[in-house]
């Protein structure tokens, strides 16, 4: 379908000017990694051809923490150079005042998306951003190595550690001195909040701050979860994991030097690329839990597109946001990037299932998705998350016990809550 035909249906709520008058120079920010930037550029080329607009990509750091900090600086200054922002699922409550309300523009398409995702991007009745894709991490495992050593896919964290250590040691004995059991994201940034939330939630420790605003993080189950993770560092995970983000862990994994990896869906497509040492040798499953039979937890992720209220070409910027959130682009993104669509019907799309059979299977992962506490903590979420990942990183690094760090964290969160969030 040509984009102009698609656009006519999408933009019933947007006043369109003549093509000559409406063509504009737009800018979109992107922190895409891997081949994500090339995919975005290919889609923008289609948009440019069909609309006459020109779109410049402004590269951002891969760290979402760094991205958010830059966004806040630009938006606080009323920067009109950026028209469209790609936003993490957790940012809507914090940036809502700086973005246009897309409710009317998207009124004919919002029903196609998962209601929970639309809800996550709606603040005080204002649709802050349109979903582009959703995310939930999984446990990647070397199927060939588990088969080689007759090991089942682990269902608990302790089973994972035991299997990881066994295969790691056997592979090192066989000559692969660089093999590790488990790689994940241990750097002090938002990614560690995601990892640690999964350890805590799947161990019965809650969600840091509950939906009603109660601070729940300081409890024995959380202590046990963090002490368990600390025991991995230097045994089944390299010491350097405390500096890993997504790409560092994927690099170790894709070289064939890890038995297990926790990561997002984007790593699946790259792991099966022609330049990958593990092409065809791995699979994914839900993340473990503390006890067999207990629910696992996968941090709800996902990216959206928002339009700056300072844009000099708001109508054209809204067109771009609608385009990037459309079924056509989401389908292409699913096929080429293995990103999970936010449009429900695409999970039954035969082309997606043929190209990426893993996507229909990711439903079970998505069903275990747990949100970060951005809704109850509102504009203070970034401070809450920073305090949490700092306490976790200190524990993993041996800088204080889990209990001491959680006591300190609880006191700081209580003070923050008292100031109003």
Protein Blocks (a to p, Z undefined) as FASTA:
>chain_A
ZZklmmmmmmmmbccddfklmpccdddddfbehjllmmmmmmmmmmmmmnopacdddddd
fblklmmmmmmmmmmnopakbmbdcddfklmmmmmmmpccfklmmmmmmmmpcfklmmmm
pgghiafbdcfbdcdddddddfklmmmnopacdfbfklmmmmmmmmmmmmmmnopambcf
bdcdfbdcfklmmmmmmmmmmnonanoiafkopafkbcfklmmmmmmmmmmnoplpcfkl
mmccfklmmmmmmnopafbdcddfklmmmmmpmkbckgoiaccdddddfbehiacdddde
dddddddfkbcblmlmmmmmmmmmpmklmmmmmmmnopacfbfklmmgmklmmmmmmlmm
mmmmmmmpccdfklmnmmmmmmmmmmmmmmmmmmmnonapfklmmmmmmmmmmmmmmnoZ
Z
